[in-house]
Amino acid sequence: MCKIKKLLLTLSLLLSVVCANAQDENFYIFLCIGQSNMVGQAEITSEDKNVDERFMSMSAVDGKDGRKIGKWRKAVPPICRQDTKLGFVDFFGREMLNSLPAGSKVGVVSVAVDGTAIDLFDKDACKAYINSVTEDWKKREIAAYGNNPYERLIEVAQIAQEDGEIRGILLHQGETDAYNDAWLKKVKKVYYDIVNDLELDSTRCPLILGEVVRSEYGGACAHANPTINKMPKVLQHAYVVSAAGCPPCSDNVHFSRDGYRQLGINYAEKTLQAMGLELVRAGRTETTTHVVRPAYRPEGSAPLDITASLDNNNILKAHADVPLKELEIASYSGKSLGKIDLDGKDAVEIDVTEYFKKDDNLVFAFRSVNGLSRSFTMTADTNQPEVNVKASLSSEDVLEAEADQPITSVDIQTLEGTVLETIKIKNKTEVNVDLSRWSSIPIRVVFNAANGASSSYKFSAKPE
């Protein structure tokens, strides 16, 4: 029996090596979920069908046009399903190829259904939601995904990640139900369900979600945007895409072709920012856009090695392996708020309170004297809702906590905000968390309550 177990283990290790070798690190894959604006509503022209071979789509449905579930095809529109139209994902893929390093490929997996709530993608709530659907056309769209769009998404994504790395989840949904904080909690759950079921690294797979048609265009659902823009306060790895410059079609719910083109560019900009492949440029406003390029790195050089952290007093601390030239601080929407000369220092400590008064979420873009660059997105702790938690650490490194409201999850983070582990809690007010595996490094423990509030504690490494 022992020999059999050893043989199975050996085979398992060999298979994992083969799979790892088969995965192309230059193949960037994005999961695309949502409702009608994710499906796409613009007419397809002959020009749209001229697609670069490096922009691929993995089908989540079969079609008479030859598409097969779990098979890659060139991303010729329509991407979502055979009978759908053109959307912003078509332009997103093109723009990503323009901005990523030469030789890169982009793949998308699209699962979207018109006119549906976020519950459709909640694996625990989808069955009840689907049973409540009465429209025949909507039932047919859901049936195309085996009557379980979430399950189909995971199934196809698992196949896709054998060939490349999933580097983001694109969401465009909210016209139906993004009008209160309950939607924010549901989106956060959907995100972590996907991350956990696909065993993704949340620090390398952000949630990129977009605004609906804005009020300046008479957007019929524009009152959803204030809720959508709260998402980064609820989910650390969330980035909101502005719909500025994206006009609608005549119904004021769906974007026009020009609107989809600009929205696709905006999604690409924000995705590149989330991936750390760009710097926010000075002079950008919400009504103008630019093509974002990867952060400059001289040929043959290593990327800028820099660590940054933000404490509860809004003191930004950073340390780099080379002298730093400049820090640019920008709002989450991309507007430059100011530049600070770093005078060739490799370690800096800066009070950024005045900048957080202008925007809850800030982008800190560092540039070194030799031309390297890197950016970080951070949220001020003082702007986060709180839950009252009393916590103590035992000699066995077990954190014993008691909260004044039910806790749904606990995030173990580095002081820079990187999530090391997420522990799901079933609405308990008393929580014990084993921190022994993280006892050698400084960490932040964040308690997330059922109502979206949170509270955090810092723990420093034990002395030698």
Buried (B, 14 or more C-beta within 10 A) or exposed (E): EEEEEEEEEEEEEEEEEEEEEEEBEBBBBBBBBBBBBBBBBBEBEEEBEEBBEBBBBBBBBBBEEEBEBBEBBEBBBBBBBBBBBBBBBBBBBBBBBEBBEEEBBBBBBBBBBBBBBBBBBBBEBBEEBBEEBEEEEBBEBBEBBEEBBBBBBBBBBBBBBEBBBBBBBBBBBBBBBBBEBBBBBBBBBBBBBBBEBBEBEBBBBBBBBBBBBBEEBEBBBBEBBEBBBBBBBBBBBBBBBBBBBBBBBEEBBBBBBBBBBBBBBBBBBBBBBBBBBBBBBEEBEBEEBEEBBBBEBEEEEEEBEBBBBBEEEBEBBBBBEBEBBBBBBBBBBBBBBEBBEBEEBBEBEBEBEEBBEEBBBBBBBBBBBEBBBBBBBBBBBEEBEEBEBEBEBEEEBEBEBBBEBBBBBBBBBBBBBBBBBBEEBEEEBEBEBEBEEBEEEEBBBBBBBBBBBBBBBEBEEEEE
